[in-house]
C-alpha cells in the first residue's frame, strides 16, 4: 500500500503520447509502501503481462490475473496435477515429480520521467517515478516458485520466494526484513516469501491459504512493472492501499463465481516485535466475484483495518526533522482502507475498469479518497493503448507526502526522523495516456521472455487552486504552495521479462 505518515470533481480527457527511452528494468502491487499504508494491485487485463506468474499477487484480489475458476471438481484436480516447471526439461511421457515443477522468473525494468519544468528535481506525489529527468534502473526482480500442486486427498502445496533490487526498493521495504541495509538510490527488498496451501475443507471448492510475506491485495496497480498499465502510478495505488503485509490470508471459494477473503497481518510494510509499528493486529475482509456476465465482469470489495501508527516516542533530528512516533495512543487509533473495483471486458480487445478507494486515519485525522477509470485497447497483438483518468482528494494534506531522501520512507516506518514535504488540502486530477509496445523484431529473436516499451504522457492538476507541483519544501516550511497548479510530464520505461 502506499500512503504517508505525516502530514490525495471532474477530469477531462486529453490525448497524445509518445516518448523514447531504452534499457530494461525489473517488475513484479505493492507493492508500494506508505507510512500509514502503501500499495499495489493490477487491473484485470489492463496490465498486459508476458508472464502472469511473475505478477502473481502483484495486485488485485487473490484470483486476479490467475486462471478462470474451475467449473468442476475434476477440473480442479486436473489443475493441481504436477506440471513441468521452467527450471526442468522433463522427457515426453514422463510424469514430473513435485520438485520438477519449480519455476524461476526474472524481470528487469528501467525508465525515465521527463519534467522540464520542475525546480525540485522531483515529480511530486510519486514513489517509484519520483526522480525527474533521470534514467533509473527501477527493478530487477527474481523469483523462485512452485504452483500449488496436488499432494493427495484434495490437498495442494506451493510457494513463492521473490526479491527486488533497484530504485523502486526504496519504497517497498518491509521493516525487519533487510530494511536499511543499503542507503543509496539503489536498494534491495524481499517482496514475497509465502507458503500456498489448498485445503479441501468446508466448501465444495475448498479454501486457499497463504502464509508469510505477500503483496497487498487491494487497488488496481501492482508493484511488478508489468502488473500495471503504465510506468507511473495513480495516487490511490501510491498512497492508500497496502504494499506489503506479513501474516495469513484465506480465500474461501463459496461458489464457482464468489470468494470470501479473510486475513490477519502485522500491518503495512511492517513485521512483528521490535520491527512492528504497534504490535496490534490488522487484517482484511472482502468479497470477490469472478467471471460474471458470461465471463465479462470481475468485481471485488475489500477492506483492511487496524491501528497503523507507530507507538514509539517522537524523535527530533539535529536538523529539525521529526519522526512518525506518536506514543501509546497509536495502539488504539485506527486506520480504515477500502477498495471497490469492477473490470468489464467489452470484447476480446477492449477492457474498462473503475476503481474506488478510501482511507480514514485516526492518527492523521485525515480522509483520502478517489476514483480511477482505466481503458485498454489491444490495437495489435504487439501494441496496446491504455488511458487512465483519476480524481483524488486529500482532505487535510496529511496523506500525500513526497519522501525526499533515499531513505525517507524506511525511516518513517522505523520511527526515525525523515525529510519530506507535502501540500495543502488538495483535490488532484490526473490523466495519463500511453501504449505498451512489444516489438516483434526484437521478441522473435530473444531466447528467453519478451521485451516491452511503454511511453506515456501525463497531466496532473490541482482542481481546487493549490500549487503543490514542481517545488520542494524545507524543514522550516515543509508544506508547499508556491509551486505550480499542474504538472505535465513525459515518461517511458522498458522491461525485459521471462
Secondary structure, 3 states (H helix, E strand, C coil): CCCCCCCCCCCCCCCCCCCCCCCCECCCCCCCCCCCCCCCCCCCCCCCCCCHHHHCCCCCCCCCCCCCCCCCHHHHHHHCCCCCCCCCCCCCCCCCCHHHHEEEEEEEEEEEEECCCCCCCECCCCCCCCECCCCEEEEEEEEEEEEEEEEECCEEEEEEEEEEEEHHHHHCCCCCCCCCCCCCCCEEEEEEEEEEEEECCCCCCCEEEEEEEEECCCCCCCCCHHHCCCCCCCHHHHHCCCCEEEEEEEEEECCCCEEEEEEEECCCCCCCHHHCCCCCCEEEEEEEEEEHHHHCEEEEEEEEEEECCECCCCCECCCCCECCECCHHHHCCEEEEEEEEEEEECCCCEEEEEEEEEEEECCCCEEEEEEEEEEEEEEECCEEEEEEEEEEEECCCCCCEEECCCCHHHHHHCCCCCCEEEECCEEEEEEEEEEEECCHHHHCCCCCCEEEEEEEEEEEEECCCCCCECCCCCCCCCEECCCECEEEEEEEEEEEEC
